[in-house]
Amino acid sequence: MIRRAPFRAKGTADGRPAGGRREKTRRSNRLAPRDVLRVGAAGLRARPLRVFLSALGIAIGIAAMTSVVGISSSSRADLQATLDRLGTNLLTVGPGSDFFGKAATLPEQAIGMIGRVPGVRSASGTGKVEDAKVYRNDRIPEGESGGIGVHAARLDLPGTVGATVASGTWLNRATARQPAVVLGSLAADRLGIGAAGPDVQVLLGGRWFTVIGILDPVALAAELDTAALVGWEVAEDRLGFDGHPTTIYTRADEDRVEQVRDLLAATANPEAPNEVQVSRPSDALAAKNATDEAFTGLLFGLGGVALLVGGVGVANTMVISVLERRAEIGLRRSLGATRGQIRGQFLTESQLLAALGGAGGVALGIAVTAIYALTQGWPTVVPAWAMAGGVAATLVIGGVAGLYPAIRAARLSPTEALATP
């Protein structure tokens, strides 16, 4: 009986496919991710100054974008903290214009009438004293009053607007009848007065008034910062004040602000409600914040331009690196490196270069935000998405910037690269 030998594939001794050896060779030529990183980092370490300058371009763009987002977020956090502390339930009432365009006036009883509106927690006000100016002494020229207005003030004004005294004390029943004045923060700065005291006096309306207090900045009533506040009684007795309030501050219940707002005009001046203006100071702060956000968008765009310039710098560095290292590329190819490995090496270099600039830019942006927020007295807030987005943006830019140099390096044949002088 004739036995047939088992079939063996051509070119093999054990019947395995002839391509097995090729597959084994391909697997042996693969580089582990750690090796790819090591090879890419070696290319950067060989040119430290060039790497630093290229990474600096990326870092400037990322720092600009991070700091812009951080400063904007810190500003919004400070605004929110201010609104949480002072509330959004403060409403102001002031005189508008009459039918003929002339300045209207509020009735003398307007503050008391508003205080009886359902939903109103407290109501206070100030009245402008016309033709009264403030000077540090009697040797100051008449025209150099510093833009400080004189206002008669109710005793409960600080509690309604959320004002606090930085130095001295607020008016009371006794000092409201005497020549005593409380200065706003900016008014005190313009007069060169740092602290209140019994020996500190200013010339107010042609009379000497003792500075008994200086206010902190009032966020929701900024007009008080440039005011000299005197008692209602002394303003009527000695300064010719007519007794009509010019600004009424109303603190309403949180859940009834809109209802109270709708009633204020008719309550303040029942005979002519159309001559009354009602506003909400927190709306002005929100509008200012919206303006800041628009400006932030502009700066964010400028940061993007800087980042694009940094990406061009990375691409330039990588192209020059390929031209300078043709002999190295040819040697690696002749020793068995594949085109994919060469391409991966230069892509890794560009990614590491961009990541280095991105990490440095994020750190620099956080530092700039912290320093600026500290000088402004804000909380330092840098959103996590801004930091992660900065690094992610650099990786994308590094990949795009390094793609062409990597492909160009991979296309070099060993003989062409080694023959280049």
C-alpha positions as CSV (number, residue, x, y, z in Angstrom):
1,M,0.0,0.0,0.0
2,I,1.4,3.4,-1.0
3,R,1.3,6.1,1.7
4,R,1.3,9.7,0.7
5,A,3.4,12.1,2.6
6,P,1.5,14.9,4.4
7,F,1.2,18.1,2.4
8,R,3.7,20.9,3.4
9,A,3.5,24.4,2.1
10,K,6.1,25.3,-0.4
11,G,9.2,26.9,1.2
12,T,8.5,25.7,4.7
13,A,9.6,22.7,6.8
14,D,6.6,22.4,9.1
15,G,3.7,23.4,6.9
16,R,3.3,26.9,8.2
17,P,2.5,29.6,5.6
18,A,5.5,31.2,4.0
19,G,4.3,34.6,5.1
20,G,4.6,33.8,8.9
21,R,8.3,34.9,9.0
22,R,7.3,38.2,7.4
23,E,4.6,38.7,10.0
24,K,7.0,37.9,12.8
25,T,9.5,40.5,11.3
26,R,6.8,43.1,11.2
27,R,5.9,42.5,14.8
28,S,9.5,42.7,15.9
29,N,9.9,46.1,14.1
30,R,7.1,47.7,16.0
31,L,8.0,50.3,18.7
32,A,6.3,50.4,22.0
33,P,4.7,53.8,22.9
34,R,7.3,54.3,25.6
35,D,10.1,53.8,23.0
36,V,8.3,56.3,20.6
37,L,8.2,58.9,23.4
38,R,11.9,58.3,24.2
39,V,13.0,58.7,20.6
40,G,10.9,61.8,20.2
41,A,12.2,63.4,23.4
42,A,15.8,62.7,22.3
43,G,15.3,64.8,19.3
44,L,14.1,67.7,21.4
45,R,16.9,67.4,24.0
46,A,19.5,67.8,21.2
47,R,18.2,71.3,20.4
48,P,17.2,72.9,23.7
49,L,17.3,76.6,22.7
50,R,15.3,76.1,19.5
51,V,12.8,74.0,21.4
52,F,12.5,76.7,24.1
53,L,11.8,79.5,21.6
54,S,9.3,77.4,19.7
55,A,7.5,76.3,22.9
56,L,7.5,80.0,24.0
57,G,5.3,80.9,21.0
58,I,2.8,78.3,22.0
59,A,3.0,79.3,25.7
60,I,2.3,82.9,24.9
61,G,-0.9,82.0,23.0
62,I,-2.2,79.6,25.7
63,A,-1.2,82.0,28.5
64,A,-3.2,84.8,26.8
65,M,-6.3,82.6,26.4
66,T,-6.1,81.1,29.8
67,S,-5.6,84.4,31.6
68,V,-8.4,86.1,29.6
69,V,-10.8,83.3,30.6
70,G,-9.5,83.3,34.2
71,I,-9.7,87.1,34.6
72,S,-13.2,87.2,33.2
73,S,-14.3,84.3,35.4
74,S,-12.8,86.0,38.5
75,S,-14.6,89.2,37.7
76,R,-17.9,87.4,37.3
77,A,-17.3,85.5,40.6
78,D,-16.6,88.8,42.4
79,L,-19.8,90.3,40.9
80,Q,-21.8,87.3,41.9
81,A,-20.4,87.5,45.4
82,T,-21.2,91.2,45.6
83,L,-24.8,90.6,44.4
84,D,-25.2,87.7,46.9
85,R,-23.9,90.0,49.7
86,L,-25.9,93.1,48.8
87,G,-28.8,91.5,47.0
88,T,-30.6,92.2,43.8
89,N,-33.7,93.6,45.5
90,L,-32.5,97.2,45.7
91,L,-34.6,99.7,43.6
92,T,-34.0,103.4,43.1
93,V,-36.5,106.1,42.4
94,G,-35.6,109.5,41.0
95,P,-37.2,112.5,39.3
96,G,-37.5,112.5,35.5
97,S,-38.7,115.3,33.3
98,D,-42.1,117.0,33.0
99,F,-44.1,117.4,29.8
100,F,-42.1,120.5,28.8
101,G,-38.7,118.7,29.3
102,K,-37.8,120.5,32.5
103,A,-36.5,118.6,35.5
104,A,-39.3,117.3,37.7
105,T,-39.2,117.0,41.5
106,L,-40.4,114.3,43.9
107,P,-42.8,115.2,46.7
108,E,-41.3,115.7,50.2
109,Q,-43.5,112.8,51.5
110,A,-42.3,110.4,48.8
111,I,-40.0,108.4,51.0
112,G,-42.6,107.8,53.7
113,M,-45.2,106.8,51.1
114,I,-42.9,104.3,49.4
115,G,-42.1,102.8,52.8
116,R,-45.8,101.9,53.2
117,V,-45.9,99.9,50.0
118,P,-46.6,96.1,50.6
119,G,-43.4,94.2,50.0
120,V,-41.0,97.1,50.8
121,R,-38.6,96.2,53.6
122,S,-37.0,99.7,54.0
123,A,-36.9,103.0,52.2
124,S,-34.4,105.8,52.5
125,G,-33.1,108.6,50.4
126,T,-30.8,111.5,49.7
127,G,-31.5,115.0,48.4
128,K,-29.1,117.1,46.4
129,V,-28.1,120.4,47.9
130,E,-27.9,122.8,45.0
131,D,-25.0,125.3,44.8
132,A,-23.1,123.8,47.7
133,K,-19.5,122.9,47.1
134,V,-16.8,121.2,49.2
135,Y,-13.2,122.4,49.6
136,R,-10.4,121.1,51.7
137,N,-9.7,124.6,53.0
138,D,-10.5,128.2,52.2
139,R,-7.5,128.8,50.0
140,I,-8.7,126.5,47.2
141,P,-9.9,128.3,44.0
142,E,-13.7,128.3,43.7
143,G,-13.6,126.3,40.4
144,E,-11.6,123.4,41.8
145,S,-14.3,121.6,43.8
146,G,-13.3,118.2,42.6
147,G,-16.8,117.3,41.4
148,I,-18.0,116.5,44.9
149,G,-21.8,116.9,45.4
150,V,-23.4,117.7,48.7
151,H,-26.4,115.6,49.6
152,A,-28.8,115.5,52.6
153,A,-29.1,112.0,53.8
154,R,-31.5,110.0,56.0
155,L,-30.2,108.3,59.0
156,D,-31.2,104.8,57.8
157,L,-29.4,105.2,54.4
158,P,-26.5,102.7,55.1
159,G,-28.9,99.9,56.1
160,T,-30.9,100.3,52.9
161,V,-28.1,100.6,50.4
162,G,-25.7,98.2,52.2
163,A,-23.0,100.9,52.9
164,T,-20.3,100.5,55.5
165,V,-18.1,103.0,57.3
166,A,-14.4,102.7,56.7
167,S,-13.3,105.3,59.2
168,G,-15.3,107.2,61.9
169,T,-19.0,106.8,62.2
170,W,-22.3,107.4,60.4
171,L,-24.7,110.3,61.2
172,N,-27.0,110.0,64.2
173,R,-29.8,112.1,65.6
174,A,-27.4,114.5,67.2
175,T,-24.8,114.9,64.4
176,A,-27.6,115.2,61.8
177,R,-28.4,118.6,63.3
178,Q,-24.8,119.7,63.6
179,P,-22.2,120.7,60.9
180,A,-21.0,117.2,60.5
181,V,-20.3,115.4,57.2
182,V,-19.7,111.8,56.0
183,L,-17.6,111.6,52.9
184,G,-17.8,108.9,50.1
185,S,-14.7,107.0,49.4
186,L,-13.8,108.9,46.2
187,A,-14.7,112.2,47.7
188,A,-12.3,111.6,50.6
189,D,-9.5,110.7,48.1
190,R,-10.1,113.9,46.1
191,L,-9.9,116.0,49.2
192,G,-6.8,114.2,50.5
193,I,-8.5,112.9,53.7
194,G,-7.4,109.5,54.8
195,A,-9.3,109.2,58.1
196,A,-12.1,111.0,60.0
197,G,-11.6,112.8,63.2
198,P,-12.8,115.7,65.3
199,D,-9.9,117.9,64.1
200,V,-10.6,117.1,60.4
201,Q,-12.7,119.8,58.7
202,V,-13.8,120.8,55.2
203,L,-15.4,124.0,53.9
204,L,-18.9,123.0,52.8
205,G,-21.3,125.5,51.4
206,G,-19.2,128.3,52.9
207,R,-19.3,126.8,56.4
208,W,-16.8,124.5,58.2
209,F,-18.0,121.0,58.7
210,T,-16.3,118.3,60.7
211,V,-15.6,115.0,58.9
212,I,-17.0,112.3,61.2
213,G,-16.9,109.4,58.8
214,I,-15.7,108.0,55.5
215,L,-17.6,105.3,53.7
216,D,-16.3,102.2,51.9
217,P,-17.1,102.0,48.2
218,V,-20.9,101.4,47.7
219,A,-21.3,98.9,44.9
220,L,-25.0,99.4,44.3
221,A,-25.0,103.1,44.8
222,A,-21.8,104.4,43.2
223,E,-23.1,108.0,43.3
224,L,-22.5,108.0,47.0
225,D,-18.8,107.5,46.5
226,T,-18.4,111.0,45.2
227,A,-20.8,112.6,47.7
228,A,-20.5,114.6,50.9
229,L,-23.4,113.5,53.1
230,V,-24.9,115.7,55.7
231,G,-27.9,115.5,58.0
232,W,-31.3,116.3,56.6
233,E,-32.0,118.9,59.3
234,V,-28.7,120.8,59.0
235,A,-29.1,120.8,55.2
236,E,-32.4,122.6,55.6
237,D,-31.4,124.9,58.3
238,R,-27.9,126.0,57.1
239,L,-27.5,125.1,53.4
240,G,-30.8,126.1,51.9
241,F,-32.0,122.6,51.1
242,D,-35.6,122.5,49.9
243,G,-36.4,119.1,51.4
244,H,-37.3,117.3,48.2
245,P,-35.5,113.9,47.8
246,T,-33.6,113.4,44.6
247,T,-32.9,109.7,45.0
248,I,-35.0,107.2,47.0
249,Y,-33.5,103.8,47.7
250,T,-36.0,101.0,48.3
251,R,-35.2,97.5,49.5
252,A,-38.0,95.0,48.6
253,D,-38.7,91.4,49.4
254,E,-36.8,89.0,47.2
255,D,-39.9,87.4,45.8
256,R,-41.8,90.7,45.2
257,V,-39.3,92.9,43.5
258,E,-41.2,93.2,40.2
259,Q,-44.5,93.9,41.9
260,V,-42.9,96.6,44.0
261,R,-41.2,98.1,41.0
262,D,-44.5,98.4,39.2
263,L,-46.0,100.4,42.1
264,L,-43.1,102.8,42.9
265,A,-43.7,105.5,40.2
266,A,-47.4,105.9,41.1
267,T,-46.6,105.8,44.8
268,A,-43.7,108.3,44.8
269,N,-45.7,110.9,42.8
270,P,-49.4,110.0,42.5
271,E,-50.2,113.2,40.5
272,A,-47.5,112.7,37.9
273,P,-46.2,109.1,37.8
274,N,-44.8,109.6,34.3
275,E,-42.3,112.1,35.8
276,V,-40.7,109.4,38.0
277,Q,-37.8,107.1,36.9
278,V,-37.4,103.7,38.5
279,S,-34.2,101.6,38.1
280,R,-32.6,98.5,39.5
281,P,-28.8,99.0,40.3
282,S,-28.0,95.3,39.9
283,D,-29.2,95.5,36.3
284,A,-26.5,98.1,35.6
285,L,-23.9,95.8,37.1
286,A,-25.1,92.9,34.9
287,A,-24.9,95.2,31.9
288,K,-21.4,96.1,32.8
289,N,-20.5,92.4,33.1
290,A,-22.0,91.8,29.6
291,T,-19.7,94.5,28.2
292,D,-16.8,92.9,29.9
293,E,-17.7,89.6,28.3
294,A,-17.7,91.2,24.9
295,F,-14.2,92.6,25.5
296,T,-13.1,89.2,26.8
297,G,-14.2,87.7,23.4
298,L,-12.0,90.2,21.6
299,L,-9.0,89.3,23.8
300,F,-9.7,85.6,23.4
301,G,-9.5,86.1,19.6
302,L,-6.2,87.8,20.0
303,G,-5.0,84.9,22.1
304,G,-6.1,82.6,19.2
305,V,-4.0,84.5,16.8
306,A,-1.0,84.3,19.1
307,L,-1.6,80.5,19.3
308,L,-1.7,80.2,15.5
309,V,1.6,82.1,15.3
310,G,3.1,79.6,17.8
311,G,1.8,76.7,15.7
312,V,3.6,78.1,12.7
313,G,6.7,78.3,14.8
314,V,6.4,74.6,15.6
315,A,6.0,73.7,12.0
316,N,9.0,75.8,11.0
317,T,11.1,74.1,13.7
318,M,10.1,70.6,12.6
319,V,10.7,71.3,8.9
320,I,14.2,72.6,9.7
321,S,14.7,69.6,11.9
322,V,13.9,67.2,9.0
323,L,16.3,69.0,6.7
324,E,19.1,68.9,9.3
325,R,18.6,65.2,10.2
326,R,18.4,63.6,6.8
327,A,21.5,61.6,7.5
328,E,20.0,60.3,10.8
329,I,16.7,59.4,9.0
330,G,18.7,57.6,6.3
331,L,20.7,55.6,8.8
332,R,17.5,54.6,10.7
333,R,15.8,53.5,7.5
334,S,18.9,51.5,6.4
335,L,18.8,49.7,9.8
336,G,15.2,48.6,9.4
337,A,13.1,51.5,10.5
338,T,9.8,51.7,8.6
339,R,8.2,54.8,7.2
340,G,5.5,54.7,9.9
341,Q,8.2,54.7,12.6
342,I,9.9,57.7,11.1
343,R,6.6,59.4,10.7
344,G,5.6,58.6,14.3
345,Q,9.0,59.9,15.6
346,F,8.5,63.4,14.1
347,L,4.9,63.6,15.0
348,T,5.8,62.7,18.6
349,E,8.4,65.4,18.6
350,S,6.0,68.0,17.4
351,Q,3.4,66.8,20.0
352,L,5.8,67.0,22.8
353,L,7.0,70.4,21.7
354,A,3.5,71.7,21.6
355,A,2.5,70.0,24.9
356,L,5.6,71.6,26.6
357,G,4.4,75.0,25.4
358,G,0.8,74.3,26.4
359,A,1.7,73.3,29.9
360,G,3.9,76.3,30.4
361,G,1.2,78.6,28.9
362,V,-1.5,77.2,31.3
363,A,0.8,77.7,34.3
364,L,1.7,81.3,33.1
365,G,-2.0,82.1,32.5
366,I,-2.9,80.9,36.0
367,A,-0.1,83.0,37.5
368,V,-1.3,86.1,35.5
369,T,-4.9,85.6,36.6
370,A,-3.9,85.1,40.3
371,I,-1.7,88.3,40.3
372,Y,-4.4,90.4,38.6
373,A,-7.2,89.1,40.8
374,L,-5.1,89.7,43.9
375,T,-4.6,93.4,42.9
376,Q,-8.3,93.8,42.3
377,G,-9.4,92.0,45.5
378,W,-11.2,89.3,43.5
379,P,-11.3,85.6,44.0
380,T,-9.0,83.7,41.7
381,V,-11.1,81.5,39.4
382,V,-9.7,79.6,36.4
383,P,-12.2,77.1,35.0
384,A,-11.0,73.5,34.6
385,W,-12.2,73.5,31.0
386,A,-9.9,76.4,30.2
387,M,-6.9,74.5,31.5
388,A,-7.8,71.2,29.8
389,G,-8.8,73.0,26.6
390,G,-5.5,74.9,26.5
391,V,-3.5,71.6,26.6
392,A,-5.9,70.0,24.1
393,A,-5.5,72.9,21.7
394,T,-1.8,72.6,21.8
395,L,-1.9,68.9,21.1
396,V,-4.1,69.5,18.0
397,I,-1.8,72.3,16.9
398,G,1.2,70.1,17.4
399,G,-0.3,67.4,15.4
400,V,-1.3,69.7,12.5
401,A,2.0,71.5,12.6
402,G,4.1,68.3,12.6
403,L,2.1,66.4,10.0
404,Y,3.8,67.7,6.9
405,P,7.4,67.5,8.3
406,A,6.6,63.9,9.5
407,I,5.3,62.8,6.1
408,R,8.3,64.5,4.4
409,A,10.7,62.7,6.6
410,A,9.0,59.3,6.1
411,R,9.2,59.7,2.3
412,L,13.0,60.0,2.3
413,S,14.6,56.8,0.9
414,P,17.8,55.5,2.8
415,T,20.0,56.1,-0.3
416,E,18.8,59.6,-0.9
417,A,19.1,60.6,2.8
418,L,22.6,59.1,3.2
419,A,23.8,60.6,0.0
420,T,22.9,64.1,1.1
421,P,25.9,66.0,2.3
